[in-house]
Amino acid sequence: MICEKCAGDIETILCGNCNKEILKLGSYCYICGNKFEKEGREAEESDIDLEHRILCSDGTCIGTVENGFCRLCGKPYIPEV
């Protein structure tokens, strides 16, 4: 699927619980709440670059941004102007 705002490719995933194809915005299905299984190995402390991370632009979330979306809440990143 192509993003309307940035024309970038957005990954979709088939939820194993509700069988709906949804945008992969976080680690949970936003329709039924099913938690997705992690692919590959878990990130180790040495893999995390704390100096260059981008925090979620939602003032109430503690997540970090990856590929333009918050990994915790799934909201798109909106940079400060």
FENSUL-V570954 format. One record per helix or strand of 3 or more residues. SS is the DSSP state (H for helix, E for strand). FROM is the first residue (numbers start at 1). LEN is the number of residues. Records with the same first field share a line. If there is no record, write none. Layout:
SS: FROM-LEN / FROM-LEN
This chain:
E: 12-3 / 21-3 / 64-3
H: 45-3 / 50-3
